């Protein structure tokens, strides 16, 4: 099976955001940051309340609630802004270039303006499916990005991947 497609800026941004929002270290850091900000604001509210400063106590309670409610949206915005700039700085020459991937029962053959490569199937760690992409994660922390919108028959591609022993993990629920 052979696939030919082009990658645009948004494809690279989506991959970076997917990698960030599925990385356990980053998820732990974000969770801890949210907890510490909320708890710290709540503790300051209690200290202000015990010092009879009701205005500051209310202020810190509002801050704690804002952190609990809006911190995830803030992180999405911040990561999107960061990775958009990162992709523009590092991948601009890759946008709009054709990529060809050929699957067989032993390897994936890839060809792009950068050159050609052969990736043995035993070097594939996972195939991850999001709402817009298939990401084939390779050992060595790199991935192949396959935009679903450019596939002629998505179900046929997924069936072929299953036939050669590559089952896609479902991450279609991720919203980044």
DRENDO-1510 file (C-alpha; in Angstrom, 1 decimal, always signed):
<recs>
REC; n; res; u; v; w
REC; 1; UNK; +0.0; +0.0; +0.0 .
REC; 2; UNK; +1.3; +3.4; -1.0 .
REC; 3; UNK; +0.2; +6.8; +0.4 .
REC; 4; UNK; +1.2; +10.2; -1.1 .
REC; 5; UNK; +0.3; +13.4; +0.7 .
REC; 6; UNK; +1.7; +16.8; +1.7 .
REC; 7; UNK; +2.3; +18.2; +5.2 .
REC; 8; UNK; +1.4; +21.7; +6.1 .
REC; 9; UNK; +2.1; +23.9; +9.1 .
REC; 10; UNK; -1.0; +22.7; +11.0 .
REC; 11; UNK; +0.0; +19.1; +10.7 .
REC; 12; UNK; +3.3; +19.7; +12.4 .
REC; 13; UNK; +1.6; +21.8; +15.1 .
REC; 14; UNK; -1.0; +19.1; +15.7 .
REC; 15; UNK; +1.8; +16.5; +16.1 .
REC; 16; UNK; +3.7; +18.7; +18.6 .
REC; 17; UNK; +0.5; +19.3; +20.6 .
REC; 18; UNK; -0.4; +15.6; +20.6 .
REC; 19; UNK; +3.1; +14.7; +21.8 .
REC; 20; UNK; +2.9; +17.3; +24.6 .
REC; 21; UNK; -0.6; +16.3; +25.7 .
REC; 22; UNK; +0.2; +12.6; +25.8 .
REC; 23; UNK; +3.6; +12.9; +27.5 .
REC; 24; UNK; +3.3; +11.7; +31.2 .
REC; 25; UNK; +5.9; +14.1; +32.4 .
REC; 26; UNK; +4.2; +17.1; +30.9 .
REC; 27; UNK; +0.8; +16.0; +32.1 .
REC; 28; UNK; +2.2; +15.6; +35.7 .
REC; 29; UNK; +3.8; +19.0; +35.5 .
REC; 30; UNK; +0.6; +20.6; +34.4 .
REC; 31; UNK; -1.5; +18.8; +37.0 .
REC; 32; UNK; +1.0; +19.8; +39.8 .
REC; 33; UNK; +1.1; +23.4; +38.6 .
REC; 34; UNK; -2.7; +23.6; +38.7 .
REC; 35; UNK; -2.9; +22.0; +42.2 .
REC; 36; UNK; -0.2; +24.2; +43.7 .
REC; 37; UNK; -1.6; +27.4; +42.3 .
REC; 38; UNK; -5.1; +26.6; +43.6 .
REC; 39; UNK; -3.9; +25.4; +47.0 .
REC; 40; UNK; -1.6; +28.4; +47.4 .
REC; 41; UNK; -4.3; +30.8; +46.5 .
REC; 42; UNK; -6.7; +29.1; +48.9 .
REC; 43; UNK; -4.1; +29.1; +51.8 .
REC; 44; UNK; -3.5; +32.8; +51.2 .
REC; 45; UNK; -7.3; +33.3; +51.3 .
REC; 46; UNK; -7.4; +31.6; +54.7 .
REC; 47; UNK; -4.5; +33.6; +56.0 .
REC; 48; UNK; -6.1; +36.9; +54.9 .
REC; 49; UNK; -9.4; +35.8; +56.4 .
REC; 50; UNK; -7.8; +35.1; +59.8 .
REC; 51; UNK; -6.0; +38.4; +59.6 .
REC; 52; UNK; -9.5; +40.1; +59.2 .
REC; 53; UNK; -8.8; +41.2; +55.7 .
REC; 54; UNK; -11.9; +40.0; +54.0 .
REC; 55; UNK; -11.3; +41.8; +50.7 .
REC; 56; UNK; -8.0; +40.0; +50.1 .
REC; 57; UNK; -9.5; +36.7; +51.3 .
REC; 58; UNK; -12.3; +37.0; +48.7 .
REC; 59; UNK; -9.7; +38.0; +46.0 .
REC; 60; UNK; -7.6; +34.9; +46.7 .
REC; 61; UNK; -10.7; +32.6; +46.7 .
REC; 62; UNK; -11.6; +34.1; +43.3 .
REC; 63; UNK; -8.1; +33.5; +42.1 .
REC; 64; UNK; -8.2; +29.9; +43.3 .
REC; 65; UNK; -11.5; +29.3; +41.5 .
REC; 66; UNK; -10.2; +30.9; +38.3 .
REC; 67; UNK; -7.1; +28.6; +38.5 .
REC; 68; UNK; -9.3; +25.5; +38.9 .
REC; 69; UNK; -11.7; +26.5; +36.1 .
REC; 70; UNK; -9.4; +28.2; +33.5 .
REC; 71; UNK; -5.9; +26.8; +34.0 .
REC; 72; UNK; -6.5; +24.0; +31.4 .
REC; 73; UNK; -7.7; +26.5; +28.8 .
REC; 74; UNK; -4.7; +28.7; +29.5 .
REC; 75; UNK; -2.3; +25.8; +29.1 .
REC; 76; UNK; -3.8; +24.9; +25.7 .
REC; 77; UNK; -3.4; +28.4; +24.6 .
REC; 78; UNK; +0.1; +28.6; +25.9 .
REC; 79; UNK; +1.2; +25.3; +24.3 .
REC; 80; UNK; -0.5; +26.2; +21.0 .
REC; 81; UNK; +1.4; +29.5; +20.9 .
REC; 82; UNK; +4.7; +27.9; +21.8 .
REC; 83; UNK; +4.5; +25.1; +19.3 .
REC; 84; UNK; +3.2; +27.3; +16.5 .
REC; 85; UNK; +6.3; +29.4; +16.9 .
REC; 86; UNK; +8.5; +26.3; +17.3 .
REC; 87; UNK; +7.1; +24.8; +14.0 .
REC; 88; UNK; +7.5; +28.1; +12.1 .
REC; 89; UNK; +11.1; +28.3; +13.3 .
REC; 90; UNK; +12.1; +24.7; +12.6 .
REC; 91; UNK; +9.9; +23.3; +9.8 .
REC; 92; UNK; +9.0; +26.1; +7.4 .
REC; 93; UNK; +11.0; +24.4; +4.6 .
REC; 94; UNK; +8.9; +21.2; +5.0 .
REC; 95; UNK; +5.5; +22.8; +4.3 .
REC; 96; UNK; +3.7; +21.8; +1.1 .
REC; 97; UNK; +6.3; +19.1; +0.1 .
REC; 98; UNK; +5.1; +15.7; -1.1 .
REC; 99; UNK; +5.7; +12.7; +1.2 .
REC; 100; UNK; +5.3; +9.2; -0.1 .
REC; 101; UNK; +5.0; +6.2; +2.2 .
REC; 102; UNK; +4.9; +2.6; +1.1 .
REC; 103; UNK; +3.9; -0.1; +3.5 .
REC; 104; UNK; +4.8; -3.8; +3.1 .
REC; 105; UNK; +5.0; -6.7; +5.5 .
REC; 106; UNK; +8.6; -6.0; +6.5 .
REC; 107; UNK; +9.1; -2.3; +6.5 .
REC; 108; UNK; +7.8; +1.2; +5.7 .
REC; 109; UNK; +9.5; +2.9; +2.8 .
REC; 110; UNK; +9.3; +6.7; +3.0 .
REC; 111; UNK; +10.3; +9.3; +0.5 .
REC; 112; UNK; +10.3; +13.1; +0.7 .
REC; 113; UNK; +12.3; +16.0; -0.4 .
REC; 114; UNK; +14.7; +15.2; +2.4 .
REC; 115; UNK; +15.5; +11.8; +1.0 .
REC; 116; UNK; +14.4; +8.2; +1.3 .
REC; 117; UNK; +14.3; +5.9; +4.2 .
REC; 118; UNK; +13.4; +2.3; +5.2 .
REC; 119; UNK; +11.8; +1.8; +8.6 .
REC; 120; UNK; +11.5; -1.8; +9.8 .
REC; 121; UNK; +8.2; -2.7; +11.4 .
REC; 122; UNK; +9.9; -3.8; +14.6 .
REC; 123; UNK; +11.1; -0.2; +15.1 .
REC; 124; UNK; +7.5; +1.1; +15.3 .
REC; 125; UNK; +6.4; +1.7; +18.9 .
REC; 126; UNK; +2.8; +2.7; +18.2 .
REC; 127; UNK; +0.3; +4.0; +15.8 .
REC; 128; UNK; -1.9; +6.7; +17.3 .
REC; 129; UNK; -5.1; +8.0; +15.7 .
REC; 130; UNK; -6.4; +11.5; +16.5 .
REC; 131; UNK; -9.4; +13.3; +14.9 .
REC; 132; UNK; -7.2; +14.6; +12.0 .
REC; 133; UNK; -4.1; +12.4; +11.9 .
REC; 134; UNK; -2.4; +9.0; +12.2 .
REC; 135; UNK; +0.9; +9.3; +13.9 .
REC; 136; UNK; +3.3; +6.4; +13.5 .
REC; 137; UNK; +5.7; +6.6; +16.4 .
REC; 138; UNK; +9.1; +5.2; +15.8 .
REC; 139; UNK; +11.8; +4.2; +18.2 .
REC; 140; UNK; +14.1; +7.2; +18.7 .
REC; 141; UNK; +11.3; +9.6; +19.5 .
REC; 142; UNK; +10.4; +10.5; +15.9 .
REC; 143; UNK; +7.1; +9.9; +14.1 .
REC; 144; UNK; +5.5; +9.8; +10.7 .
REC; 145; UNK; +2.6; +12.2; +10.3 .
REC; 146; UNK; -0.3; +11.0; +8.1 .
REC; 147; UNK; -3.1; +13.5; +7.6 .
REC; 148; UNK; -6.5; +11.6; +7.4 .
REC; 149; UNK; -8.1; +14.2; +5.2 .
REC; 150; UNK; -5.6; +13.4; +2.4 .
REC; 151; UNK; -6.2; +9.6; +2.5 .
REC; 152; UNK; -8.4; +8.3; -0.3 .
REC; 153; UNK; -9.8; +5.5; +1.9 .
REC; 154; UNK; -9.1; +5.8; +5.6 .
REC; 155; UNK; -10.7; +2.5; +6.6 .
REC; 156; UNK; -8.7; +0.6; +4.0 .
REC; 157; UNK; -5.5; +2.2; +5.3 .
REC; 158; UNK; -6.4; +1.2; +8.9 .
REC; 159; UNK; -7.3; -2.3; +7.9 .
REC; 160; UNK; -4.0; -2.7; +6.0 .
REC; 161; UNK; -2.1; -1.4; +9.1 .
REC; 162; UNK; -4.0; -4.0; +11.2 .
REC; 163; UNK; -3.1; -6.7; +8.7 .
REC; 164; UNK; +0.6; -6.0; +9.0 .
REC; 165; UNK; +0.3; -6.0; +12.8 .
REC; 166; UNK; +0.0; -2.3; +13.5 .
REC; 167; UNK; -3.2; -1.4; +15.5 .
REC; 168; UNK; -4.0; +2.3; +16.0 .
REC; 169; UNK; -4.5; +3.6; +19.5 .
REC; 170; UNK; -7.6; +5.8; +19.6 .
REC; 171; UNK; -6.9; +9.4; +20.7 .
REC; 172; UNK; -9.8; +11.0; +18.8 .
REC; 173; UNK; -11.1; +12.4; +22.0 .
REC; 174; UNK; -8.1; +14.7; +22.5 .
REC; 175; UNK; -9.0; +18.4; +22.0 .
REC; 176; UNK; -5.9; +20.5; +21.6 .
</recs>
